[in-house]
Amino acid sequence: MKICAIVGYAGSGKTTAIEAIRDLGLVVTMGDVVRNEAKKRNLEPSGKNIGRMAKELREKEGPGIIAEKCVDLIKNKDERVIIVDGVRSISEVNVFRQFWKFPIIAIIVSEQERFNRLFERGRSDDPKNLNDLKERDKREIQFGLKEVIENADYKIQNNSTIEDLKKKTRNLILKIIETY
């Protein structure tokens, strides 16, 4: 089993990058673990509620809890390649690296471009203004996302077209799988 992660701030293009490689294996989204927990508690899936739930899980059960829940899911899968979406901290990286090599790919894009993309996307937990995005980034930086991005094994600049990001991502993932 070959497992890697795609990371980046909200709106960086992680979902688009993953679309380009979805056919290569299974995608495990860490945010789904948090959203499912919020759903169990009958919480509205707003950005604030999801953020509060992620923080609460980490405070009560440890900084690697969401990754641990994902590892449990992954161990029951019979996939050759798994892409993890949503790693937020070095603690989470370390949980995965207890079991697999786990290279990290960071998608990099400017704050303004990320806001424009998120505003257009319009998901319930997406920011409604630039201050909302800055607040979300601050929360994710507190989790440790900045450190994960800075220490990523690979970085993809997403300052061009969707097609360009997909091409860069697919080429990189194929290279990683080949040399894993």
C-alpha atoms as a printed R data frame, in Angstrom:
    type eleno elety resid chain resno       x      y       z
1   ATOM     1    CA   MET     A     1   0.000  0.000   0.000
2   ATOM     2    CA   LYS     A     2   1.352  3.428  -1.024
3   ATOM     3    CA   ILE     A     3  -0.016  6.411   0.887
4   ATOM     4    CA   CYS     A     4   0.680 10.115   0.430
5   ATOM     5    CA   ALA     A     5  -0.961 13.379   1.450
6   ATOM     6    CA   ILE     A     6  -2.045 16.491  -0.374
7   ATOM     7    CA   VAL     A     7  -2.077 19.572   1.865
8   ATOM     8    CA   GLY     A     8  -2.761 23.260   1.527
9   ATOM     9    CA   TYR     A     9  -4.826 26.053   2.950
10  ATOM    10    CA   ALA     A    10  -8.532 26.222   2.149
11  ATOM    11    CA   GLY     A    11  -9.033 27.153  -1.491
12  ATOM    12    CA   SER     A    12  -5.525 26.186  -2.569
13  ATOM    13    CA   GLY     A    13  -6.769 23.621  -5.077
14  ATOM    14    CA   LYS     A    14  -6.464 20.373  -3.111
15  ATOM    15    CA   THR     A    15  -9.798 19.064  -4.370
16  ATOM    16    CA   THR     A    16  -8.940 19.929  -7.972
17  ATOM    17    CA   ALA     A    17  -5.537 18.265  -7.619
18  ATOM    18    CA   ILE     A    18  -7.173 15.154  -6.189
19  ATOM    19    CA   GLU     A    19  -9.651 15.026  -9.090
20  ATOM    20    CA   ALA     A    20  -6.662 14.474 -11.376
21  ATOM    21    CA   ILE     A    21  -5.542 11.385  -9.464
22  ATOM    22    CA   ARG     A    22  -8.779  9.955  -8.069
23  ATOM    23    CA   ASP     A    23  -8.601  7.079 -10.567
24  ATOM    24    CA   LEU     A    24  -5.244  5.955  -9.154
25  ATOM    25    CA   GLY     A    25  -6.602  4.924  -5.755
26  ATOM    26    CA   LEU     A    26  -8.737  5.788  -2.767
27  ATOM    27    CA   VAL     A    27  -9.054  9.322  -1.348
28  ATOM    28    CA   VAL     A    28  -9.461  9.647   2.420
29  ATOM    29    CA   THR     A    29 -10.590 13.117   3.498
30  ATOM    30    CA   MET     A    30  -9.735 13.960   7.085
31  ATOM    31    CA   GLY     A    31 -12.317 16.749   7.167
32  ATOM    32    CA   ASP     A    32 -15.011 14.108   6.629
33  ATOM    33    CA   VAL     A    33 -14.103 12.618  10.020
34  ATOM    34    CA   VAL     A    34 -14.722 16.022  11.618
35  ATOM    35    CA   ARG     A    35 -17.901 16.694   9.604
36  ATOM    36    CA   ASN     A    36 -19.260 13.248  10.551
37  ATOM    37    CA   GLU     A    37 -18.586 13.946  14.215
38  ATOM    38    CA   ALA     A    38 -20.403 17.288  13.937
39  ATOM    39    CA   LYS     A    39 -23.315 15.524  12.223
40  ATOM    40    CA   LYS     A    40 -23.512 12.958  15.052
41  ATOM    41    CA   ARG     A    41 -23.890 15.877  17.438
42  ATOM    42    CA   ASN     A    42 -26.560 17.542  15.283
43  ATOM    43    CA   LEU     A    43 -24.399 20.611  14.648
44  ATOM    44    CA   GLU     A    44 -24.940 22.800  11.594
45  ATOM    45    CA   PRO     A    45 -21.979 22.246   9.211
46  ATOM    46    CA   SER     A    46 -20.818 25.887   9.325
47  ATOM    47    CA   GLY     A    47 -17.147 26.831   9.195
48  ATOM    48    CA   LYS     A    48 -17.210 27.863  12.856
49  ATOM    49    CA   ASN     A    49 -18.864 24.620  14.012
50  ATOM    50    CA   ILE     A    50 -16.529 22.434  11.963
51  ATOM    51    CA   GLY     A    51 -13.515 24.385  13.246
52  ATOM    52    CA   ARG     A    52 -14.744 24.161  16.834
53  ATOM    53    CA   MET     A    53 -15.337 20.402  16.443
54  ATOM    54    CA   ALA     A    54 -11.832 19.848  15.035
55  ATOM    55    CA   LYS     A    55 -10.320 21.822  17.897
56  ATOM    56    CA   GLU     A    56 -12.413 19.994  20.505
57  ATOM    57    CA   LEU     A    57 -11.478 16.557  19.162
58  ATOM    58    CA   ARG     A    58  -7.785 17.431  19.249
59  ATOM    59    CA   GLU     A    59  -7.977 18.959  22.731
60  ATOM    60    CA   LYS     A    60  -9.910 16.033  24.246
61  ATOM    61    CA   GLU     A    61  -8.280 13.121  22.440
62  ATOM    62    CA   GLY     A    62  -4.881 14.433  21.383
63  ATOM    63    CA   PRO     A    63  -3.398 16.254  18.380
64  ATOM    64    CA   GLY     A    64  -3.233 13.098  16.261
65  ATOM    65    CA   ILE     A    65  -6.789 11.852  16.880
66  ATOM    66    CA   ILE     A    66  -8.204 12.647  13.445
67  ATOM    67    CA   ALA     A    67  -5.238 10.959  11.766
68  ATOM    68    CA   GLU     A    68  -5.668  7.953  14.090
69  ATOM    69    CA   LYS     A    69  -9.309  7.642  13.010
70  ATOM    70    CA   CYS     A    70  -8.188  7.800   9.378
71  ATOM    71    CA   VAL     A    71  -5.519  5.130   9.930
72  ATOM    72    CA   ASP     A    72  -8.242  2.850  11.311
73  ATOM    73    CA   LEU     A    73 -10.279  3.440   8.129
74  ATOM    74    CA   ILE     A    74  -7.277  2.914   5.847
75  ATOM    75    CA   LYS     A    75  -6.150 -0.330   7.482
76  ATOM    76    CA   ASN     A    76  -9.470 -1.897   6.481
77  ATOM    77    CA   LYS     A    77  -9.019 -0.974   2.814
78  ATOM    78    CA   ASP     A    78  -7.485 -3.100   0.115
79  ATOM    79    CA   GLU     A    79  -6.134 -0.330  -2.104
80  ATOM    80    CA   ARG     A    80  -2.755 -0.053  -3.793
81  ATOM    81    CA   VAL     A    81  -2.690  3.766  -3.550
82  ATOM    82    CA   ILE     A    82  -4.339  6.036  -0.976
83  ATOM    83    CA   ILE     A    83  -4.310  9.818  -1.034
84  ATOM    84    CA   VAL     A    84  -5.024 11.584   2.252
85  ATOM    85    CA   ASP     A    85  -6.619 15.011   2.039
86  ATOM    86    CA   GLY     A    86  -6.589 17.390   4.992
87  ATOM    87    CA   VAL     A    87  -3.516 16.734   7.137
88  ATOM    88    CA   ARG     A    88  -3.193 19.751   9.442
89  ATOM    89    CA   SER     A    89  -0.230 19.080  11.744
90  ATOM    90    CA   ILE     A    90   3.125 17.385  12.146
91  ATOM    91    CA   SER     A    91   1.468 15.268  14.886
92  ATOM    92    CA   GLU     A    92  -0.909 13.924  12.237
93  ATOM    93    CA   VAL     A    93   1.964 13.372   9.783
94  ATOM    94    CA   ASN     A    94   3.772 11.404  12.490
95  ATOM    95    CA   VAL     A    95   0.722  9.192  13.082
96  ATOM    96    CA   PHE     A    96   0.672  8.203   9.405
97  ATOM    97    CA   ARG     A    97   4.465  7.786   9.298
98  ATOM    98    CA   GLN     A    98   4.243  5.163  12.039
99  ATOM    99    CA   PHE     A    99   2.712  2.923   9.363
100 ATOM   100    CA   TRP     A   100   3.800  4.231   5.933
101 ATOM   101    CA   LYS     A   101   6.445  6.330   4.170
102 ATOM   102    CA   PHE     A   102   3.789  9.069   3.640
103 ATOM   103    CA   PRO     A   103   5.235 11.783   1.373
104 ATOM   104    CA   ILE     A   104   3.538 15.204   1.614
105 ATOM   105    CA   ILE     A   105   2.570 17.334  -1.403
106 ATOM   106    CA   ALA     A   106   1.677 20.980  -0.679
107 ATOM   107    CA   ILE     A   107  -0.447 23.057  -3.037
108 ATOM   108    CA   ILE     A   108   0.612 26.718  -2.856
109 ATOM   109    CA   VAL     A   109  -1.467 29.743  -3.963
110 ATOM   110    CA   SER     A   110  -2.000 33.351  -2.819
111 ATOM   111    CA   GLU     A   111  -4.518 34.304  -0.127
112 ATOM   112    CA   GLN     A   112  -6.571 36.519  -2.480
113 ATOM   113    CA   GLU     A   113  -6.832 33.789  -5.115
114 ATOM   114    CA   ARG     A   114  -7.882 31.281  -2.459
115 ATOM   115    CA   PHE     A   115 -10.600 33.632  -1.218
116 ATOM   116    CA   ASN     A   116 -11.913 34.163  -4.758
117 ATOM   117    CA   ARG     A   117 -12.120 30.404  -5.320
118 ATOM   118    CA   LEU     A   118 -13.822 29.706  -1.995
119 ATOM   119    CA   PHE     A   119 -16.319 32.516  -2.417
120 ATOM   120    CA   GLU     A   120 -17.269 31.120  -5.833
121 ATOM   121    CA   ARG     A   121 -17.461 27.556  -4.476
122 ATOM   122    CA   GLY     A   122 -19.951 28.596  -1.794
123 ATOM   123    CA   ARG     A   123 -19.849 25.503   0.458
124 ATOM   124    CA   SER     A   124 -21.572 25.970   3.841
125 ATOM   125    CA   ASP     A   125 -18.260 26.183   5.714
126 ATOM   126    CA   ASP     A   126 -16.553 28.486   3.158
127 ATOM   127    CA   PRO     A   127 -15.646 32.056   4.217
128 ATOM   128    CA   LYS     A   128 -18.045 34.851   3.292
129 ATOM   129    CA   ASN     A   129 -15.328 37.531   3.355
130 ATOM   130    CA   LEU     A   130 -11.536 37.879   3.530
131 ATOM   131    CA   ASN     A   131 -11.601 38.239   7.337
132 ATOM   132    CA   ASP     A   132 -13.408 34.870   7.598
133 ATOM   133    CA   LEU     A   133 -10.631 33.319   5.506
134 ATOM   134    CA   LYS     A   134  -7.935 34.896   7.681
135 ATOM   135    CA   GLU     A   135  -9.696 33.533  10.779
136 ATOM   136    CA   ARG     A   136  -9.854 30.052   9.231
137 ATOM   137    CA   ASP     A   137  -6.177 30.239   8.215
138 ATOM   138    CA   LYS     A   138  -5.267 31.330  11.758
139 ATOM   139    CA   ARG     A   139  -7.091 28.302  13.207
140 ATOM   140    CA   GLU     A   140  -5.356 25.953  10.767
141 ATOM   141    CA   ILE     A   141  -1.975 27.544  11.508
142 ATOM   142    CA   GLN     A   142  -2.650 26.894  15.219
143 ATOM   143    CA   PHE     A   143  -3.272 23.226  14.363
144 ATOM   144    CA   GLY     A   144   0.134 23.226  12.609
145 ATOM   145    CA   LEU     A   145  -0.723 23.430   8.898
146 ATOM   146    CA   LYS     A   146   1.904 26.087   8.165
147 ATOM   147    CA   GLU     A   147   4.621 23.779   9.485
148 ATOM   148    CA   VAL     A   148   3.312 20.856   7.414
149 ATOM   149    CA   ILE     A   149   3.324 22.994   4.256
150 ATOM   150    CA   GLU     A   150   6.791 24.385   4.953
151 ATOM   151    CA   ASN     A   151   8.151 20.855   5.489
152 ATOM   152    CA   ALA     A   152   6.327 19.206   2.574
153 ATOM   153    CA   ASP     A   153   8.352 16.786   0.483
154 ATOM   154    CA   TYR     A   154   6.969 18.358  -2.718
155 ATOM   155    CA   LYS     A   155   5.357 21.717  -3.539
156 ATOM   156    CA   ILE     A   156   3.118 22.584  -6.462
157 ATOM   157    CA   GLN     A   157   2.567 26.248  -7.335
158 ATOM   158    CA   ASN     A   158  -1.093 26.623  -8.315
159 ATOM   159    CA   ASN     A   159  -0.972 29.970 -10.067
160 ATOM   160    CA   SER     A   160  -2.154 28.929 -13.500
161 ATOM   161    CA   THR     A   161  -5.080 26.959 -14.925
162 ATOM   162    CA   ILE     A   162  -7.056 24.035 -13.545
163 ATOM   163    CA   GLU     A   163  -5.663 21.870 -16.333
164 ATOM   164    CA   ASP     A   164  -2.101 22.873 -15.408
165 ATOM   165    CA   LEU     A   165  -2.637 21.971 -11.739
166 ATOM   166    CA   LYS     A   166  -4.146 18.616 -12.699
167 ATOM   167    CA   LYS     A   167  -1.248 17.850 -15.044
168 ATOM   168    CA   LYS     A   168   1.402 18.820 -12.465
169 ATOM   169    CA   THR     A   169  -0.324 16.776  -9.767
170 ATOM   170    CA   ARG     A   170  -0.808 13.666 -11.862
171 ATOM   171    CA   ASN     A   171   2.794 13.701 -13.122
172 ATOM   172    CA   LEU     A   172   4.118 14.127  -9.580
173 ATOM   173    CA   ILE     A   173   1.925 11.401  -8.064
174 ATOM   174    CA   LEU     A   174   2.866  8.937 -10.808
175 ATOM   175    CA   LYS     A   175   6.546  9.683 -10.111
176 ATOM   176    CA   ILE     A   176   6.006  9.226  -6.347
177 ATOM   177    CA   ILE     A   177   4.173  5.918  -6.846
178 ATOM   178    CA   GLU     A   178   6.934  4.672  -9.144
179 ATOM   179    CA   THR     A   179   9.741  5.533  -6.699
180 ATOM   180    CA   TYR     A   180   7.849  4.912  -3.393
